[in-house]
Amino acid sequence: MRRLMNDKRIEDIISSGIQTKGLELLENRPTTGSLSATDQFSSDELERFWLNSKNIQESNITGCEAFPGEMMTPSSLEVMLSESMLNLMVAFYTDTYTEYDFRKPADEIIRNSTIIRVRMDQFGRCRIGSEVFGSAMSTRHIKSSYILAKFLTSDGEVDCYPGQVQYYFTHTLDLPNGSAKHNLAYVRWYRPADSTRIRYHFQINDDDETCNVELWQHEFYGESRDCIIPVHNILCRFIPTKYRISARNNAIDYLAVNSINRKFHIR
């Protein structure tokens, strides 16, 4: 219903003859419900927000920046971080704020280091604009828990990885200039297929750019610092399906990743 309302709204603006394009279509137009969340953002601000998930080499997102949405129920407040999660949070903040040193409460005291808080607020869903993203924490909304995000690989290339959000959470960090609340997602990422040829199985004329469905393994990578990302870095959702490739007596099942474009698509 939200999508129909949004599409109808854009159709009415286009048919009115107003000479506008892109995100400017949405300016100065009153909205209701979840669509009104974007009204506080100008078209330039919206564009900068959406491009954060695309241009990861140029954007330095910490997760405490404003975003057109909110964390949603089901929720669990003041959840104690596990030992492994505390380690991941220390690694995440160390990579994000390179000018500071971070440690867990029980770690050896380091001069001028920042202690990580041991509690977070967990959420099963996150709304960004008019889209609601689910997670494994909320089985009712698990179909919308599959996302894509871009990563900068060790060889300096940018690659897109599929994953499943386990839950969303907010965590407050005490920095020298004050406390900052971060809006984050805990994601398990899928392993790539055995070869590039298999991954781009549906490409045309050996051109990877023509492949809009990719094949990945069903298994997750192990837990690592990359499992924690700001919600701002979510690129889009995808629909997971099973695809089998058979070679004589050997059949292998892969995860077919069918991406879904964001409602506000920026080229």
Helices and strands as residue ranges (DSSP letters): H 2-15, G 22-26, G 33-40, H 43-52, E 69-80, H 83-96, E 102-103, E 114-115, E 119-128, E 131-133, G 139-144, E 146-152, E 158-175, E 178-192, H 196-199, G 208-210, E 213-220, G 225-227, E 228-230, G 231-233, E 234-247, E 250-260
